[in-house]
Amino acid sequence: MLLGAGSDAEDVIQEAFVKAYRKLSRYRGESSFRAWLLAIVANETRNLHRSRSRRDGLILRAAVANPESQIIEDGAVGGVLAAERRATLVRALRLLPVKDREVIVCRFLLDLSEEETVTMLGWPRGTVKSRTSRALAKLRALLDREEVRHG
């Protein structure tokens, strides 16, 4: 679940593969290899969120400490707004059924092609196409409700 990694998705995946390689001897086969690897990716994503939160907090503190710095202030405001948009998207994604969330994560957060998504999820191409369409419609509705709620 590479939720919210955005432009850092490739870095998160690369780091996850490096960690998986280093810890390959710890894989016990209790779950599928795919599930084990995706758990590492999820942990790396959480690590990314924690570091972003710390960085955003530092930027905001720097902006408060030096209010004359328009550049820092603009960056801080932009960073906070981007973090809020990410958090809203993540909340909405978590409300989706698991299969809908999986297809959206594969197609848009991992930036996999349709064929790669078919391979990754083990679903027929038609299922990937239809579930992607339905999942996006559900996600749009959730985000529209969130926007109305928070203005």
Chimera marker file (.cmm) of the C-alpha trace (Angstrom):
<marker_set name="trace">
<marker id="1" x="0.000" y="0.000" z="0.000" r="1" g="1" b="0" radius="0.5"/>
<marker id="2" x="2.106" y="2.790" z="-1.245" r="1" g="1" b="0" radius="0.5"/>
<marker id="3" x="-0.425" y="5.345" z="-0.102" r="1" g="1" b="0" radius="0.5"/>
<marker id="4" x="0.702" y="8.911" z="-0.249" r="1" g="1" b="0" radius="0.5"/>
<marker id="5" x="4.245" y="8.344" z="-1.461" r="1" g="1" b="0" radius="0.5"/>
<marker id="6" x="3.484" y="10.305" z="-4.626" r="1" g="1" b="0" radius="0.5"/>
<marker id="7" x="6.600" y="11.359" z="-6.487" r="1" g="1" b="0" radius="0.5"/>
<marker id="8" x="8.707" y="9.439" z="-3.959" r="1" g="1" b="0" radius="0.5"/>
<marker id="9" x="7.099" y="6.109" z="-4.893" r="1" g="1" b="0" radius="0.5"/>
<marker id="10" x="10.104" y="4.929" z="-6.905" r="1" g="1" b="0" radius="0.5"/>
<marker id="11" x="12.466" y="5.745" z="-4.025" r="1" g="1" b="0" radius="0.5"/>
<marker id="12" x="10.216" y="3.914" z="-1.562" r="1" g="1" b="0" radius="0.5"/>
<marker id="13" x="10.041" y="0.848" z="-3.789" r="1" g="1" b="0" radius="0.5"/>
<marker id="14" x="13.789" y="0.878" z="-4.395" r="1" g="1" b="0" radius="0.5"/>
<marker id="15" x="14.500" y="1.111" z="-0.658" r="1" g="1" b="0" radius="0.5"/>
<marker id="16" x="11.981" y="-1.673" z="0.006" r="1" g="1" b="0" radius="0.5"/>
<marker id="17" x="13.694" y="-3.960" z="-2.508" r="1" g="1" b="0" radius="0.5"/>
<marker id="18" x="17.098" y="-3.259" z="-0.980" r="1" g="1" b="0" radius="0.5"/>
<marker id="19" x="15.748" y="-4.064" z="2.497" r="1" g="1" b="0" radius="0.5"/>
<marker id="20" x="14.001" y="-7.192" z="1.210" r="1" g="1" b="0" radius="0.5"/>
<marker id="21" x="17.225" y="-8.378" z="-0.398" r="1" g="1" b="0" radius="0.5"/>
<marker id="22" x="19.173" y="-7.805" z="2.799" r="1" g="1" b="0" radius="0.5"/>
<marker id="23" x="16.542" y="-9.624" z="4.888" r="1" g="1" b="0" radius="0.5"/>
<marker id="24" x="15.769" y="-12.398" z="2.415" r="1" g="1" b="0" radius="0.5"/>
<marker id="25" x="17.119" y="-14.992" z="4.860" r="1" g="1" b="0" radius="0.5"/>
<marker id="26" x="14.385" y="-13.918" z="7.305" r="1" g="1" b="0" radius="0.5"/>
<marker id="27" x="11.573" y="-14.785" z="4.876" r="1" g="1" b="0" radius="0.5"/>
<marker id="28" x="9.989" y="-17.915" z="6.368" r="1" g="1" b="0" radius="0.5"/>
<marker id="29" x="7.308" y="-18.626" z="3.787" r="1" g="1" b="0" radius="0.5"/>
<marker id="30" x="4.475" y="-18.160" z="6.321" r="1" g="1" b="0" radius="0.5"/>
<marker id="31" x="2.805" y="-15.823" z="3.857" r="1" g="1" b="0" radius="0.5"/>
<marker id="32" x="3.227" y="-15.340" z="0.135" r="1" g="1" b="0" radius="0.5"/>
<marker id="33" x="6.420" y="-13.643" z="-0.990" r="1" g="1" b="0" radius="0.5"/>
<marker id="34" x="4.263" y="-10.900" z="-2.523" r="1" g="1" b="0" radius="0.5"/>
<marker id="35" x="2.576" y="-10.209" z="0.830" r="1" g="1" b="0" radius="0.5"/>
<marker id="36" x="5.946" y="-10.165" z="2.607" r="1" g="1" b="0" radius="0.5"/>
<marker id="37" x="7.383" y="-7.734" z="0.071" r="1" g="1" b="0" radius="0.5"/>
<marker id="38" x="4.307" y="-5.485" z="0.120" r="1" g="1" b="0" radius="0.5"/>
<marker id="39" x="4.552" y="-5.322" z="3.926" r="1" g="1" b="0" radius="0.5"/>
<marker id="40" x="8.100" y="-3.993" z="3.540" r="1" g="1" b="0" radius="0.5"/>
<marker id="41" x="6.846" y="-1.441" z="0.999" r="1" g="1" b="0" radius="0.5"/>
<marker id="42" x="4.081" y="-0.380" z="3.424" r="1" g="1" b="0" radius="0.5"/>
<marker id="43" x="6.643" y="0.066" z="6.217" r="1" g="1" b="0" radius="0.5"/>
<marker id="44" x="8.849" y="2.165" z="3.969" r="1" g="1" b="0" radius="0.5"/>
<marker id="45" x="5.827" y="4.309" z="3.077" r="1" g="1" b="0" radius="0.5"/>
<marker id="46" x="5.089" y="4.869" z="6.773" r="1" g="1" b="0" radius="0.5"/>
<marker id="47" x="8.737" y="5.849" z="7.272" r="1" g="1" b="0" radius="0.5"/>
<marker id="48" x="8.376" y="8.367" z="4.451" r="1" g="1" b="0" radius="0.5"/>
<marker id="49" x="5.241" y="9.867" z="6.059" r="1" g="1" b="0" radius="0.5"/>
<marker id="50" x="7.029" y="10.225" z="9.396" r="1" g="1" b="0" radius="0.5"/>
<marker id="51" x="10.005" y="11.980" z="7.817" r="1" g="1" b="0" radius="0.5"/>
<marker id="52" x="7.707" y="14.288" z="5.811" r="1" g="1" b="0" radius="0.5"/>
<marker id="53" x="5.833" y="15.231" z="8.976" r="1" g="1" b="0" radius="0.5"/>
<marker id="54" x="9.071" y="16.068" z="10.750" r="1" g="1" b="0" radius="0.5"/>
<marker id="55" x="10.295" y="18.082" z="7.754" r="1" g="1" b="0" radius="0.5"/>
<marker id="56" x="6.998" y="19.984" z="7.433" r="1" g="1" b="0" radius="0.5"/>
<marker id="57" x="7.121" y="20.798" z="11.143" r="1" g="1" b="0" radius="0.5"/>
<marker id="58" x="10.658" y="22.145" z="10.785" r="1" g="1" b="0" radius="0.5"/>
<marker id="59" x="9.644" y="24.298" z="7.820" r="1" g="1" b="0" radius="0.5"/>
<marker id="60" x="6.690" y="25.753" z="9.735" r="1" g="1" b="0" radius="0.5"/>
<marker id="61" x="8.856" y="26.487" z="12.792" r="1" g="1" b="0" radius="0.5"/>
<marker id="62" x="11.444" y="28.162" z="10.559" r="1" g="1" b="0" radius="0.5"/>
<marker id="63" x="8.733" y="30.284" z="8.930" r="1" g="1" b="0" radius="0.5"/>
<marker id="64" x="7.397" y="31.369" z="12.331" r="1" g="1" b="0" radius="0.5"/>
<marker id="65" x="10.905" y="32.174" z="13.590" r="1" g="1" b="0" radius="0.5"/>
<marker id="66" x="11.668" y="34.335" z="10.538" r="1" g="1" b="0" radius="0.5"/>
<marker id="67" x="8.388" y="35.886" z="9.314" r="1" g="1" b="0" radius="0.5"/>
<marker id="68" x="10.213" y="38.215" z="6.887" r="1" g="1" b="0" radius="0.5"/>
<marker id="69" x="11.271" y="35.259" z="4.771" r="1" g="1" b="0" radius="0.5"/>
<marker id="70" x="8.551" y="35.106" z="2.112" r="1" g="1" b="0" radius="0.5"/>
<marker id="71" x="10.237" y="32.178" z="0.362" r="1" g="1" b="0" radius="0.5"/>
<marker id="72" x="10.244" y="30.004" z="3.477" r="1" g="1" b="0" radius="0.5"/>
<marker id="73" x="6.675" y="31.025" z="4.294" r="1" g="1" b="0" radius="0.5"/>
<marker id="74" x="5.424" y="30.171" z="0.799" r="1" g="1" b="0" radius="0.5"/>
<marker id="75" x="7.231" y="26.845" z="0.955" r="1" g="1" b="0" radius="0.5"/>
<marker id="76" x="5.823" y="26.104" z="4.395" r="1" g="1" b="0" radius="0.5"/>
<marker id="77" x="2.272" y="26.959" z="3.393" r="1" g="1" b="0" radius="0.5"/>
<marker id="78" x="2.594" y="24.927" z="0.206" r="1" g="1" b="0" radius="0.5"/>
<marker id="79" x="4.057" y="22.021" z="2.162" r="1" g="1" b="0" radius="0.5"/>
<marker id="80" x="1.254" y="22.083" z="4.697" r="1" g="1" b="0" radius="0.5"/>
<marker id="81" x="-1.413" y="22.290" z="1.991" r="1" g="1" b="0" radius="0.5"/>
<marker id="82" x="0.200" y="19.416" z="0.094" r="1" g="1" b="0" radius="0.5"/>
<marker id="83" x="0.331" y="17.366" z="3.305" r="1" g="1" b="0" radius="0.5"/>
<marker id="84" x="-3.359" y="18.099" z="3.937" r="1" g="1" b="0" radius="0.5"/>
<marker id="85" x="-4.268" y="17.005" z="0.404" r="1" g="1" b="0" radius="0.5"/>
<marker id="86" x="-2.234" y="13.806" z="0.848" r="1" g="1" b="0" radius="0.5"/>
<marker id="87" x="-3.907" y="13.111" z="4.186" r="1" g="1" b="0" radius="0.5"/>
<marker id="88" x="-7.362" y="13.648" z="2.650" r="1" g="1" b="0" radius="0.5"/>
<marker id="89" x="-6.528" y="11.293" z="-0.215" r="1" g="1" b="0" radius="0.5"/>
<marker id="90" x="-5.167" y="8.646" z="2.153" r="1" g="1" b="0" radius="0.5"/>
<marker id="91" x="-8.302" y="8.861" z="4.339" r="1" g="1" b="0" radius="0.5"/>
<marker id="92" x="-10.513" y="8.443" z="1.276" r="1" g="1" b="0" radius="0.5"/>
<marker id="93" x="-8.428" y="5.538" z="-0.039" r="1" g="1" b="0" radius="0.5"/>
<marker id="94" x="-8.710" y="3.754" z="3.310" r="1" g="1" b="0" radius="0.5"/>
<marker id="95" x="-12.500" y="3.927" z="3.065" r="1" g="1" b="0" radius="0.5"/>
<marker id="96" x="-12.506" y="2.018" z="-0.222" r="1" g="1" b="0" radius="0.5"/>
<marker id="97" x="-12.936" y="-1.755" z="-0.318" r="1" g="1" b="0" radius="0.5"/>
<marker id="98" x="-9.565" y="-3.556" z="-0.387" r="1" g="1" b="0" radius="0.5"/>
<marker id="99" x="-9.763" y="-4.632" z="-4.049" r="1" g="1" b="0" radius="0.5"/>
<marker id="100" x="-10.634" y="-1.093" z="-5.156" r="1" g="1" b="0" radius="0.5"/>
<marker id="101" x="-7.762" y="0.291" z="-3.104" r="1" g="1" b="0" radius="0.5"/>
<marker id="102" x="-5.350" y="-2.292" z="-4.544" r="1" g="1" b="0" radius="0.5"/>
<marker id="103" x="-6.123" y="-1.418" z="-8.146" r="1" g="1" b="0" radius="0.5"/>
<marker id="104" x="-5.814" y="2.332" z="-7.496" r="1" g="1" b="0" radius="0.5"/>
<marker id="105" x="-2.527" y="1.869" z="-5.663" r="1" g="1" b="0" radius="0.5"/>
<marker id="106" x="-1.139" y="-0.256" z="-8.503" r="1" g="1" b="0" radius="0.5"/>
<marker id="107" x="-2.313" y="1.976" z="-11.328" r="1" g="1" b="0" radius="0.5"/>
<marker id="108" x="-1.807" y="5.449" z="-9.878" r="1" g="1" b="0" radius="0.5"/>
<marker id="109" x="0.459" y="5.324" z="-6.850" r="1" g="1" b="0" radius="0.5"/>
<marker id="110" x="2.849" y="2.648" z="-8.083" r="1" g="1" b="0" radius="0.5"/>
<marker id="111" x="2.296" y="3.947" z="-11.626" r="1" g="1" b="0" radius="0.5"/>
<marker id="112" x="1.991" y="0.434" z="-13.048" r="1" g="1" b="0" radius="0.5"/>
<marker id="113" x="0.680" y="-0.064" z="-16.553" r="1" g="1" b="0" radius="0.5"/>
<marker id="114" x="-2.548" y="-1.960" z="-17.080" r="1" g="1" b="0" radius="0.5"/>
<marker id="115" x="-0.574" y="-5.059" z="-18.063" r="1" g="1" b="0" radius="0.5"/>
<marker id="116" x="1.664" y="-4.774" z="-14.999" r="1" g="1" b="0" radius="0.5"/>
<marker id="117" x="-1.421" y="-4.409" z="-12.800" r="1" g="1" b="0" radius="0.5"/>
<marker id="118" x="-2.927" y="-7.549" z="-14.371" r="1" g="1" b="0" radius="0.5"/>
<marker id="119" x="0.280" y="-9.419" z="-13.507" r="1" g="1" b="0" radius="0.5"/>
<marker id="120" x="0.624" y="-7.920" z="-10.030" r="1" g="1" b="0" radius="0.5"/>
<marker id="121" x="-2.941" y="-8.606" z="-8.929" r="1" g="1" b="0" radius="0.5"/>
<marker id="122" x="-3.473" y="-11.791" z="-10.926" r="1" g="1" b="0" radius="0.5"/>
<marker id="123" x="-6.786" y="-10.526" z="-12.294" r="1" g="1" b="0" radius="0.5"/>
<marker id="124" x="-8.080" y="-10.670" z="-15.877" r="1" g="1" b="0" radius="0.5"/>
<marker id="125" x="-7.530" y="-7.500" z="-17.935" r="1" g="1" b="0" radius="0.5"/>
<marker id="126" x="-11.271" y="-6.776" z="-18.051" r="1" g="1" b="0" radius="0.5"/>
<marker id="127" x="-11.490" y="-6.950" z="-14.262" r="1" g="1" b="0" radius="0.5"/>
<marker id="128" x="-8.609" y="-4.498" z="-13.904" r="1" g="1" b="0" radius="0.5"/>
<marker id="129" x="-10.281" y="-2.099" z="-16.356" r="1" g="1" b="0" radius="0.5"/>
<marker id="130" x="-13.731" y="-2.252" z="-14.795" r="1" g="1" b="0" radius="0.5"/>
<marker id="131" x="-12.521" y="-2.191" z="-11.190" r="1" g="1" b="0" radius="0.5"/>
<marker id="132" x="-10.262" y="0.797" z="-11.952" r="1" g="1" b="0" radius="0.5"/>
<marker id="133" x="-13.193" y="2.710" z="-13.389" r="1" g="1" b="0" radius="0.5"/>
<marker id="134" x="-15.520" y="1.867" z="-10.485" r="1" g="1" b="0" radius="0.5"/>
<marker id="135" x="-12.833" y="2.496" z="-7.868" r="1" g="1" b="0" radius="0.5"/>
<marker id="136" x="-12.047" y="5.939" z="-9.298" r="1" g="1" b="0" radius="0.5"/>
<marker id="137" x="-15.748" y="6.834" z="-9.273" r="1" g="1" b="0" radius="0.5"/>
<marker id="138" x="-16.002" y="5.783" z="-5.608" r="1" g="1" b="0" radius="0.5"/>
<marker id="139" x="-12.844" y="7.710" z="-4.752" r="1" g="1" b="0" radius="0.5"/>
<marker id="140" x="-14.130" y="10.854" z="-6.494" r="1" g="1" b="0" radius="0.5"/>
<marker id="141" x="-17.390" y="10.628" z="-4.534" r="1" g="1" b="0" radius="0.5"/>
<marker id="142" x="-15.507" y="10.253" z="-1.246" r="1" g="1" b="0" radius="0.5"/>
<marker id="143" x="-13.235" y="13.191" z="-2.048" r="1" g="1" b="0" radius="0.5"/>
<marker id="144" x="-16.223" y="15.338" z="-3.088" r="1" g="1" b="0" radius="0.5"/>
<marker id="145" x="-17.904" y="14.564" z="0.260" r="1" g="1" b="0" radius="0.5"/>
<marker id="146" x="-14.679" y="15.421" z="2.087" r="1" g="1" b="0" radius="0.5"/>
<marker id="147" x="-14.417" y="18.739" z="0.218" r="1" g="1" b="0" radius="0.5"/>
<marker id="148" x="-18.026" y="19.653" z="1.050" r="1" g="1" b="0" radius="0.5"/>
<marker id="149" x="-17.462" y="18.721" z="4.702" r="1" g="1" b="0" radius="0.5"/>
<marker id="150" x="-14.320" y="20.840" z="5.088" r="1" g="1" b="0" radius="0.5"/>
<marker id="151" x="-15.215" y="23.574" z="2.634" r="1" g="1" b="0" radius="0.5"/>
<link id1="1" id2="2" r="1" g="1" b="0" radius="0.2"/>
<link id1="2" id2="3" r="1" g="1" b="0" radius="0.2"/>
<link id1="3" id2="4" r="1" g="1" b="0" radius="0.2"/>
<link id1="4" id2="5" r="1" g="1" b="0" radius="0.2"/>
<link id1="5" id2="6" r="1" g="1" b="0" radius="0.2"/>
<link id1="6" id2="7" r="1" g="1" b="0" radius="0.2"/>
<link id1="7" id2="8" r="1" g="1" b="0" radius="0.2"/>
<link id1="8" id2="9" r="1" g="1" b="0" radius="0.2"/>
<link id1="9" id2="10" r="1" g="1" b="0" radius="0.2"/>
<link id1="10" id2="11" r="1" g="1" b="0" radius="0.2"/>
<link id1="11" id2="12" r="1" g="1" b="0" radius="0.2"/>
<link id1="12" id2="13" r="1" g="1" b="0" radius="0.2"/>
<link id1="13" id2="14" r="1" g="1" b="0" radius="0.2"/>
<link id1="14" id2="15" r="1" g="1" b="0" radius="0.2"/>
<link id1="15" id2="16" r="1" g="1" b="0" radius="0.2"/>
<link id1="16" id2="17" r="1" g="1" b="0" radius="0.2"/>
<link id1="17" id2="18" r="1" g="1" b="0" radius="0.2"/>
<link id1="18" id2="19" r="1" g="1" b="0" radius="0.2"/>
<link id1="19" id2="20" r="1" g="1" b="0" radius="0.2"/>
<link id1="20" id2="21" r="1" g="1" b="0" radius="0.2"/>
<link id1="21" id2="22" r="1" g="1" b="0" radius="0.2"/>
<link id1="22" id2="23" r="1" g="1" b="0" radius="0.2"/>
<link id1="23" id2="24" r="1" g="1" b="0" radius="0.2"/>
<link id1="24" id2="25" r="1" g="1" b="0" radius="0.2"/>
<link id1="25" id2="26" r="1" g="1" b="0" radius="0.2"/>
<link id1="26" id2="27" r="1" g="1" b="0" radius="0.2"/>
<link id1="27" id2="28" r="1" g="1" b="0" radius="0.2"/>
<link id1="28" id2="29" r="1" g="1" b="0" radius="0.2"/>
<link id1="29" id2="30" r="1" g="1" b="0" radius="0.2"/>
<link id1="30" id2="31" r="1" g="1" b="0" radius="0.2"/>
<link id1="31" id2="32" r="1" g="1" b="0" radius="0.2"/>
<link id1="32" id2="33" r="1" g="1" b="0" radius="0.2"/>
<link id1="33" id2="34" r="1" g="1" b="0" radius="0.2"/>
<link id1="34" id2="35" r="1" g="1" b="0" radius="0.2"/>
<link id1="35" id2="36" r="1" g="1" b="0" radius="0.2"/>
<link id1="36" id2="37" r="1" g="1" b="0" radius="0.2"/>
<link id1="37" id2="38" r="1" g="1" b="0" radius="0.2"/>
<link id1="38" id2="39" r="1" g="1" b="0" radius="0.2"/>
<link id1="39" id2="40" r="1" g="1" b="0" radius="0.2"/>
<link id1="40" id2="41" r="1" g="1" b="0" radius="0.2"/>
<link id1="41" id2="42" r="1" g="1" b="0" radius="0.2"/>
<link id1="42" id2="43" r="1" g="1" b="0" radius="0.2"/>
<link id1="43" id2="44" r="1" g="1" b="0" radius="0.2"/>
<link id1="44" id2="45" r="1" g="1" b="0" radius="0.2"/>
<link id1="45" id2="46" r="1" g="1" b="0" radius="0.2"/>
<link id1="46" id2="47" r="1" g="1" b="0" radius="0.2"/>
<link id1="47" id2="48" r="1" g="1" b="0" radius="0.2"/>
<link id1="48" id2="49" r="1" g="1" b="0" radius="0.2"/>
<link id1="49" id2="50" r="1" g="1" b="0" radius="0.2"/>
<link id1="50" id2="51" r="1" g="1" b="0" radius="0.2"/>
<link id1="51" id2="52" r="1" g="1" b="0" radius="0.2"/>
<link id1="52" id2="53" r="1" g="1" b="0" radius="0.2"/>
<link id1="53" id2="54" r="1" g="1" b="0" radius="0.2"/>
<link id1="54" id2="55" r="1" g="1" b="0" radius="0.2"/>
<link id1="55" id2="56" r="1" g="1" b="0" radius="0.2"/>
<link id1="56" id2="57" r="1" g="1" b="0" radius="0.2"/>
<link id1="57" id2="58" r="1" g="1" b="0" radius="0.2"/>
<link id1="58" id2="59" r="1" g="1" b="0" radius="0.2"/>
<link id1="59" id2="60" r="1" g="1" b="0" radius="0.2"/>
<link id1="60" id2="61" r="1" g="1" b="0" radius="0.2"/>
<link id1="61" id2="62" r="1" g="1" b="0" radius="0.2"/>
<link id1="62" id2="63" r="1" g="1" b="0" radius="0.2"/>
<link id1="63" id2="64" r="1" g="1" b="0" radius="0.2"/>
<link id1="64" id2="65" r="1" g="1" b="0" radius="0.2"/>
<link id1="65" id2="66" r="1" g="1" b="0" radius="0.2"/>
<link id1="66" id2="67" r="1" g="1" b="0" radius="0.2"/>
<link id1="67" id2="68" r="1" g="1" b="0" radius="0.2"/>
<link id1="68" id2="69" r="1" g="1" b="0" radius="0.2"/>
<link id1="69" id2="70" r="1" g="1" b="0" radius="0.2"/>
<link id1="70" id2="71" r="1" g="1" b="0" radius="0.2"/>
<link id1="71" id2="72" r="1" g="1" b="0" radius="0.2"/>
<link id1="72" id2="73" r="1" g="1" b="0" radius="0.2"/>
<link id1="73" id2="74" r="1" g="1" b="0" radius="0.2"/>
<link id1="74" id2="75" r="1" g="1" b="0" radius="0.2"/>
<link id1="75" id2="76" r="1" g="1" b="0" radius="0.2"/>
<link id1="76" id2="77" r="1" g="1" b="0" radius="0.2"/>
<link id1="77" id2="78" r="1" g="1" b="0" radius="0.2"/>
<link id1="78" id2="79" r="1" g="1" b="0" radius="0.2"/>
<link id1="79" id2="80" r="1" g="1" b="0" radius="0.2"/>
<link id1="80" id2="81" r="1" g="1" b="0" radius="0.2"/>
<link id1="81" id2="82" r="1" g="1" b="0" radius="0.2"/>
<link id1="82" id2="83" r="1" g="1" b="0" radius="0.2"/>
<link id1="83" id2="84" r="1" g="1" b="0" radius="0.2"/>
<link id1="84" id2="85" r="1" g="1" b="0" radius="0.2"/>
<link id1="85" id2="86" r="1" g="1" b="0" radius="0.2"/>
<link id1="86" id2="87" r="1" g="1" b="0" radius="0.2"/>
<link id1="87" id2="88" r="1" g="1" b="0" radius="0.2"/>
<link id1="88" id2="89" r="1" g="1" b="0" radius="0.2"/>
<link id1="89" id2="90" r="1" g="1" b="0" radius="0.2"/>
<link id1="90" id2="91" r="1" g="1" b="0" radius="0.2"/>
<link id1="91" id2="92" r="1" g="1" b="0" radius="0.2"/>
<link id1="92" id2="93" r="1" g="1" b="0" radius="0.2"/>
<link id1="93" id2="94" r="1" g="1" b="0" radius="0.2"/>
<link id1="94" id2="95" r="1" g="1" b="0" radius="0.2"/>
<link id1="95" id2="96" r="1" g="1" b="0" radius="0.2"/>
<link id1="96" id2="97" r="1" g="1" b="0" radius="0.2"/>
<link id1="97" id2="98" r="1" g="1" b="0" radius="0.2"/>
<link id1="98" id2="99" r="1" g="1" b="0" radius="0.2"/>
<link id1="99" id2="100" r="1" g="1" b="0" radius="0.2"/>
<link id1="100" id2="101" r="1" g="1" b="0" radius="0.2"/>
<link id1="101" id2="102" r="1" g="1" b="0" radius="0.2"/>
<link id1="102" id2="103" r="1" g="1" b="0" radius="0.2"/>
<link id1="103" id2="104" r="1" g="1" b="0" radius="0.2"/>
<link id1="104" id2="105" r="1" g="1" b="0" radius="0.2"/>
<link id1="105" id2="106" r="1" g="1" b="0" radius="0.2"/>
<link id1="106" id2="107" r="1" g="1" b="0" radius="0.2"/>
<link id1="107" id2="108" r="1" g="1" b="0" radius="0.2"/>
<link id1="108" id2="109" r="1" g="1" b="0" radius="0.2"/>
<link id1="109" id2="110" r="1" g="1" b="0" radius="0.2"/>
<link id1="110" id2="111" r="1" g="1" b="0" radius="0.2"/>
<link id1="111" id2="112" r="1" g="1" b="0" radius="0.2"/>
<link id1="112" id2="113" r="1" g="1" b="0" radius="0.2"/>
<link id1="113" id2="114" r="1" g="1" b="0" radius="0.2"/>
<link id1="114" id2="115" r="1" g="1" b="0" radius="0.2"/>
<link id1="115" id2="116" r="1" g="1" b="0" radius="0.2"/>
<link id1="116" id2="117" r="1" g="1" b="0" radius="0.2"/>
<link id1="117" id2="118" r="1" g="1" b="0" radius="0.2"/>
<link id1="118" id2="119" r="1" g="1" b="0" radius="0.2"/>
<link id1="119" id2="120" r="1" g="1" b="0" radius="0.2"/>
<link id1="120" id2="121" r="1" g="1" b="0" radius="0.2"/>
<link id1="121" id2="122" r="1" g="1" b="0" radius="0.2"/>
<link id1="122" id2="123" r="1" g="1" b="0" radius="0.2"/>
<link id1="123" id2="124" r="1" g="1" b="0" radius="0.2"/>
<link id1="124" id2="125" r="1" g="1" b="0" radius="0.2"/>
<link id1="125" id2="126" r="1" g="1" b="0" radius="0.2"/>
<link id1="126" id2="127" r="1" g="1" b="0" radius="0.2"/>
<link id1="127" id2="128" r="1" g="1" b="0" radius="0.2"/>
<link id1="128" id2="129" r="1" g="1" b="0" radius="0.2"/>
<link id1="129" id2="130" r="1" g="1" b="0" radius="0.2"/>
<link id1="130" id2="131" r="1" g="1" b="0" radius="0.2"/>
<link id1="131" id2="132" r="1" g="1" b="0" radius="0.2"/>
<link id1="132" id2="133" r="1" g="1" b="0" radius="0.2"/>
<link id1="133" id2="134" r="1" g="1" b="0" radius="0.2"/>
<link id1="134" id2="135" r="1" g="1" b="0" radius="0.2"/>
<link id1="135" id2="136" r="1" g="1" b="0" radius="0.2"/>
<link id1="136" id2="137" r="1" g="1" b="0" radius="0.2"/>
<link id1="137" id2="138" r="1" g="1" b="0" radius="0.2"/>
<link id1="138" id2="139" r="1" g="1" b="0" radius="0.2"/>
<link id1="139" id2="140" r="1" g="1" b="0" radius="0.2"/>
<link id1="140" id2="141" r="1" g="1" b="0" radius="0.2"/>
<link id1="141" id2="142" r="1" g="1" b="0" radius="0.2"/>
<link id1="142" id2="143" r="1" g="1" b="0" radius="0.2"/>
<link id1="143" id2="144" r="1" g="1" b="0" radius="0.2"/>
<link id1="144" id2="145" r="1" g="1" b="0" radius="0.2"/>
<link id1="145" id2="146" r="1" g="1" b="0" radius="0.2"/>
<link id1="146" id2="147" r="1" g="1" b="0" radius="0.2"/>
<link id1="147" id2="148" r="1" g="1" b="0" radius="0.2"/>
<link id1="148" id2="149" r="1" g="1" b="0" radius="0.2"/>
<link id1="149" id2="150" r="1" g="1" b="0" radius="0.2"/>
<link id1="150" id2="151" r="1" g="1" b="0" radius="0.2"/>
</marker_set>
